[in-house]
Amino acid sequence: GTAYDIAGRGIADPESMRAAMAMAWEMAQARG
């Protein structure tokens, strides 16, 4: 999914990776 693409791009930047993972978590929670 899109969240995984974002996380993949953020691997070079730990902070971006963290933000991407947080976003993915929020999206998963919103999905219920």
C-alpha positions as a printed Julia matrix, in Angstrom:
32×3 Matrix{Float64}:
   0.0    0.0    0.0
   0.93   3.67  -0.07
   2.09   3.7    3.55
   4.66   1.0    2.78
   5.97   3.05  -0.16
   6.37   6.07   2.12
   8.14   3.98   4.76
  10.43   2.48   2.12
  11.47   5.94   0.96
  12.07   7.08   4.55
  14.56   4.32   5.42
  17.46   6.67   4.6
  16.09   9.11   7.21
  15.2    7.51  10.57
  12.93  10.44  11.46
  11.01  10.14   8.19
  10.77   6.4    8.76
   9.26   7.03  12.19
   6.77   9.53  10.78
   5.79   7.12   8.02
   5.26   4.3   10.5
   3.17   6.58  12.72
   1.07   7.58   9.7
   0.6    3.94   8.71
  -0.48   3.12  12.28
  -3.0    5.98  12.33
  -4.38   4.88   8.96
  -4.75   1.31  10.22
  -6.52   2.52  13.36
  -8.87   4.76  11.35
  -9.73   1.79   9.14
 -10.95  -0.05  12.22
